[in-house]
Amino acid sequence: MHEKNLFHRDIKPENCMIDSETFDLKLVDFGSTRETQSKEPYTEYVSTRWYRAPECILTSGSYDKSVDEWAVGCILYELLTARPLFPGKHEIDQINKIHNIVGTPDRELLSFFRNNPNPQITFTFPRREAQDFKTLIPTISTDTADLLKKLLIYDPNNRLSAKEALLHPAFELIHYLHDQWISSGASDRFSIYVRNSMSQEKEISKCGVPKPIKQIKQPIVVAPLANKPNHNTVSAPNKGKINKNVRVLNLGTWARKKHQQQQKQQQQQQQQQQQKSLPRYQFHNFAKKAPFFLSSRPPKLLV
């Protein structure tokens, strides 16, 4: 899209659709799209707040296509954790949450914000140190943490472009599988080939057989898709024809469902801990008062 001199300006999970048959990602809702060569200022109130880049909030419409990369970084974090990264309640709260994670921008960028101010926003920028995404999400690889960091940089000029992000080491396994797909001459689509390769990798790991796929020092973390997401059936393109039976997964729906599952697991763990804290001799007093109710054998201890 950026190569065609267009930027979306409203990338969010609800606008990212996945074809459940081919696993192809489709971007929808181009109502806010602009040409990259169009003149500033752009509309200030653009993009959904949680995925809005800081320059959209702090300036009077001085931004470019890098706002899309910021939104992609927010979505990547949400896919890895099943919760939004910057769930601001309003613009001031939004920039404050960004500031607490990304840290204080340098003086040059601060002067840019002051020279192109948004008259409705006033923020003092207290001193903050940037947080490490590897610390925020301990389960991800170092390469994935580095990708998040470079997508979520305050300065839009230093933010990764879409092409640079695709070439990042975090996707090294995907690049390797793509080369294998080309050399094998497989008739399946690449997305299906990747899914099948990942499934074979898991089965081989269970059997204890050495993995045939090249070992990566920092493997990519792939967020699992829900088996049966709660969504409506919509039409999607498939080999030039419209198939009305193709089901499309909404990333926003998946993230919310994943968060609900995590909450349910936490509640179950709390209940198990409460049960473990019960006294071991739970029926001791009852056995003395009503021995006729119990068998002649001594009661078993409850562990």
N, C-alpha and C positions, 0 to 999 in steps of 0.2 A: 504494500500500500504506500509506504513512504517512497519507494522507488518510482512510483507514479505521481509523486509530488502531492500527495494527500496525507492528512493526518486526522485521526478519528475524533479526538477530543472528549470522548465519553466511553472509554474502555472500562468495563466492570464485569464481574462474574455473570450478571444477568444478560449481558450482551455477548457472551462467549458460549457457543453451542457445540456439542460434540455429537457427531453421527455415531449412534450405537452399533452400526454394522461395520463401518470402515474406520471408526475412531478418528476421523478427520475433524479438525477444529475449524469452526466457521465463526466469523465476526459479523454481528448484525447491528442494525440501528445506526445508519449513517446520516441521521438528521442533523448532527452537529459538525459534520466533516467540512474542513476547509482546505484550500490549496496552500501548500507550503510557501508559494511565491506571492501569496496575497499580502497586502500591506497591513501593518499593525495600526492602531490597537485592535485586538480581538475582543470578543465578549468576555467580560470578567466572570460572570456567573455561568460557568461551563463545567461539564463533567460532574459526576456524583461526588459529593463532598469527601467521602472516605478515600476516594482514589484520585483526588485533585492534587496536582503538583503545587509546591509552595509558591512558585512564581505566578500561578493563576490567582492565588489568594492575596499576595502581598503587593502586586503591581497593578497598574491600570491597563491590563490587557497586553503586557509585553511578554509573550511566550512563543514557543515554536513547537515543532513535532516531538520534542523530547518529553512533552507532557504525557505522551502515550507510553514511553518507556517507564516513566514513574508509575503509571497505573499498572503496567505489567508486573513491576516489582511488588506492588501491594497485593496483586492477585496471587503471585507466586508464594508469598508469605502465607496468605490465607489458605492456599492449597496444602501447604506443609503443616499448618497448625489447626486448620478448621475454625479460625477466628480472625476477624479483621485486624489489621495492624494499626490503623489510625481511625478509630470510630468516634470522630469528633461530633459533638452535639450542635456546634455552630462554628463559624469561621475562626473565631479567636481560640476556641477549644481545639479546633483542628490543627492550627499552626502550633499550638502549645504541645500537642501530642507528637507532632512531627519533630519539633525542637528537642523534646526529651529523648527521642531515639536517635536522630541524625546528628544532634549536637549543634553548636553555634557556628554559623557560616563565617567565612573569613571577611576581612575589612572591605575588600574589593566588591564582594557580593552584597555586603550590607549597604555600601554606598549606591550600588545599582538599585536596590530596593528603595532607598531613600530618594533617589532621583526620579523614580517612576512609581510614586506611592499610590496605593489604593486609598482614597480619602475615607472610606468606611472602615478601614482596618488600622489599628494602632497596636504595635507589639514592640516591647522593649528589648527583646533578645537577651535574657540573662545568660550568664556563662554556663554552658553545658558541654560535657564530653560525649562524643558519639559512643553508642553501645555496640558491642560486638554481636553480630547475628548468630555466631556459633554459641555464644553464651545464652542468647534468648531461645535458641532452638538447639539443644545439645545433640539431638539425634541426626542432624544434617551433616554433610561432608564439608570440609574446608572450602572446596571449590564452590559448592552451593552457597555457602555463607558469603564468599567473595562476590559471587554473581549478584546476590541481594544488595550488598553494599554498593556495588558500582551502578546498579539500576536506581538506587534510592539516594543519590547524591544531591545535596542542596543546589549546587551550581549546575544549571542545565547544560552548559558548555562542556562539562567534564563527565556528564552522564553517558553511559554506554548507548550506542545506536542499536537499532534492531539487528542489523547485520553483525555487529560486534558481539552482541549478546548470543546470537546463534553459534558463533565460533568460539565461545567461552569454553574452557576445559570442563565445566560442569556437564556439558553435553558430549563429552568424549566418547562415552559408550554408544550414544545415538549415532555419532559420526562413524564409529567402527561398524555398527550394524548396517548403516547405509551403504558402506563400501562392500560389505558382505552381500547385501541385497542386490547391488548392481552386478557383482561378479557371478552370483549364482543364477542370474537370469530368471528369478522367481516371477511367476505370473500374478501373485497376490500384490495388493497395494502395500506400500512401505509400512504404513501404520499397522496393518494386519500382520506383516512379517515381524515387526518389533514385538507385538503382543504375543505371537507364537514363540518367539525366541525367549522372551521373558518367562513364559510358562515352562518351556523346556529347561531353562536355567534353574527354576525352582524344583522341578522334579528330579533333576540330576543332583542337586544339593541334598535332597532328602535321602537319596540312595547312597550318598557318600562317594560318588564317582567324581573324579577330577573334572572341573569345568572346562569345556572346549573353548569358551569365549575368553578373549584376552583379558587378563586381570588389570584392573585400574586401581591405582593407589587410593584415589578418592572417588568411590562409585557415586553415580548420580542417585538422588533420592526421588523415587517416582511415587507420587501420591496415588493411592488406589481409588478406583471409581466405585461408586455404590452399585450393587447388583440390580436393585429394582428401585430407582429413584422415583419420587412422587412428582410426576410431570404429565403434561398433556401430550397427545400424539400430534405432531406437526409434520408438514411436508418438508423434505430436504432433497437437494439434487443428488442423483446417483447415476454416474455414467451418462450424463446428458439427458436423462429422463427423470421425471418427478415420480417418486414412490411415496404414496400417501401413508404407507405403513411403517416408514422409517421413524424410529423414536430418537429424539434428540435430548441429550442430557444437558441440564443447566448447571453451570459451575456454582452459582449462588445457592441453588437448592441442595447440591451435594455438600457444600460447606456447612450449611445450617443443619443438615441431617447428621453429618459427622460430629458436629458440636453436641447435638442432643445425645448421640451414642456415647460420647465421652462423659457427659454428665451422668448418664444412666450407669455407666461402669463405675464412676466415682461413688455414687450412692450405694451400689452393690458392695463395693469394697468397705465403705463405712459400716454397712450392716454386718458384714462378716467380722469386722474388728469388734463391733459391739457384742456379737455372739461369743467371740473368743474371750471377752472380758467377764463373762458370766462365771459364777463359782463352780468349781468342779463337782462338788457334792450338792448338786441342785435338789435331789430328792431325799436328802439325808433326814431332815426333820419329818417329812411326810411319811417316810418308811417306818419311823418309830411310832407315829400316831395310828397308822393303818397298816399293820403288817399283814392282815388278812387279804389285802388287795394285791399285794405283791407275791411273787413266787417264793418258794422256800429258799431259793438261792439268793445270796446277797445281791443287792442292786449294783449294776455296772456303773462305773465312773463315767461321767460325761466330760469328754475332753474338748 
